[in-house]
Amino acid sequence: MVKPARKYRLRAGQRREQILASALPLFARSGFAGTGTRPIAAAAGIAEPILYRHFRSKSALFCAVLGLVADRLEHVLGQVMTSATGAGARLHALARALPQLLQSHEDELRVLCAAAASHADAVQTTATRAALTRLGTVIAKGLAGPGLQRSVDTRTAAFFLLEVGLGSALLRPVGVQAVLQPAFGDRIVAFLTRALLPPAR
């Protein structure tokens, strides 16, 4: 007689990560209001009451998903910004990485953009602001030091670049051709070079 495979219970931290990973694409597709906790629990392979052992409400779960989004985007932005030396080179690296970043992190960006637009409640607004601040800060750190025009404030430039990325994330899924063109990254580089970097000597 073949014994059934033994089921191993996940630790609390692992279960929480599993729920977040399952909730992210559902929130990306249907938004906060359009996503119920029952489908999230089903996607995570658990009963709905177990979900509420880890998150006291759907809003708390959504805020935790925003934290996951910030973690993932902060990591990839940090990798891009540290792949080159000097503010100018990092600016080029970030602009050239934008098309791939928009494609590979579409769910994260959709959740973030939707949260920024909805203002569903004060708690979610606070979580959204914290996520956006984290992303702007990692870009600002990458732009710190010599390389930009002297008149450019690094933090202002960083959050401008974040706006460019988020705007592109809104335009790409609905098929705006300018964002979908292969040369989009290079055109962003050319524009930002003129705006933020000193003229070549």
N, C-alpha and C positions, 0 to 999 in steps of 0.2 A: 504494500500500500504506500503510495506516494504521499508524503506529508506536504501540506500546503506551505507555500513560502511564508516565512515569518515576516510580519510587518513591523518595521522599526518606527517608533514614534520620534518625530523631529523634536529637537530642543526648542524652547520658546523663541529664541532668537532666530533659529532657522525657519520656524513656522511663520514668524512675522515677516521675514524676508520673502518667503514664498507667497504670502498674501499680497504684499506690496507689488511683487513682480507680476502677479496675476491681475491685480487691479489696474496697473498702469495702462495697458493697451485698451482696457474697457473704458476707462475715463477718457483716453485719447479719442476713442471712436464716438462715444455718446455723451461726453461731458459729465459734469457732476450731477446735474438734475436728472439726466437720462440714464444713469447707471444705478441699479439697485444692488443692495448687499447680497441678495440671493445669487445672482449671476456671478458676482465676485467670489463668493464662497464655492460655488460649483466649479469655477475655473481653477481655484486653488485646491480642489479635491477635498474640501472639508464641509462639515455641516455649518449652517449659518450661526448657530450659537457659539461655535468655536471662534468664529471671526470676532464676535463681540467680547470674547475673553482677552483679545489682543488690542482691540480698538473700541473705545466706549461708544463711538458713533460713526456714521458715515463721514461726517465732517472731519473728525479726528483722523480717520483713515486717509481721506483726501489730503489733509495737511502733511501726513507722513509720506504720501506719494510725492508731494511737492519737495519734500526733503530728499527723497531718492532721486528725483529729477535733478535737483541742484547738485547732489553728489556726482552723478554721472556726467553732467555737463561741465561742472567745475574740473573734473578729472581730465576730460578730453581737451578742454581749453588750456589747462595747465600743460598738458603734453605738447600741444601745438606751440604755445608761447615760449616754452623752454627748448624747442627744437632748433632755435636760431639764436644768434648772439647780437645784441643791440636792439634798440627800440624799432628802428627802421626795418631790420630783417624780420623781427617778430611780427610787425604789422603786415608785411608781405606774406609771411607764413600763415597768419590768421585769415587774411582775405582769400588766399589760394585754397585754404582748407574748407572755406565756407560751403561750397556746393556739396562736398562729401559729408560734411557735418549735418547739413540740412536733410540729406537722404538717410543717413545711418541713425539719426536721433530724431526722426520725425515724430514719434509718439511723445517723447519727452517735451519737445518744443510745442506740440499741439496742446498738451496739458497746461504748460506754463502760459502760453498765450491766452488760452480760454480762461484760466484763473485770473489773469491780469485784467481781462475784459469784463468779467462777471461781477466782481465784488459781492459774492454771495452772502458773506457775513464778515464780521470784523476779524474773527479768528483766521479765516481763510485769507483775507486781505493781508493780515500780518505775516502769514506763512509765505504768501506770494512775494511780498516786499522783501522778506529775508532771503528768499531764493534768488531774486533778481539782484539784490545787493551783493550777494556772494559772487555771482557771475561777473558783475561789473568790477568787483574788487580784484578778481584774478586777472582780468584783462588789464586793469590799471597797473598791477604789479609787473606784468609783462612789458608794459610800455615805459616803465620807470627807467630813469637814467638818460644819458645823452642819446640823441638821434632824432628827436622831434624838433619842429620849429620852436624857438624860444618862447613865442607868444602862445603856444598851445598848452593848456592846462591838461595834465595827464588824466586826471579823473574824469573831466568833462569829455575828453576824447574817448575814454574807455566806455562810458555809458552811451555815447553816440554810436560807437561800434556795436554795442549790445542792441541798440535800437535797430541798426541796419540788419543785424542777424535775425532779430525777432520779426521785423517787417518782412524779410525774405521768407521766414518760416510760415508766415500767413499767406504769402502770395504763391509759393511753390505748389502746395497741395491742390489749389484750384486752377492750376494750369496757366498762370501768367507767363507768357513766352519769354519775356526778358530775363526772368529768373531761371528758366529752364535751359537757356542757351549754354553750350559748352564754354563759351568765352566769358561767362558771367563773372567768375572769380578774377580773371585777368582785368576786366573792366573795373571791378571794384578796387583792385590794386592800383590801377592808373588814377582813378578818382582820388583815392585816399593819399596817394603819393603827392599829388598836387596840393591837397588840402592840409596835410599834416607834416610832411617832411620838408626840410630845407631844400632849396633848388640845388641841383647837381652843379658842381663847379667844373 
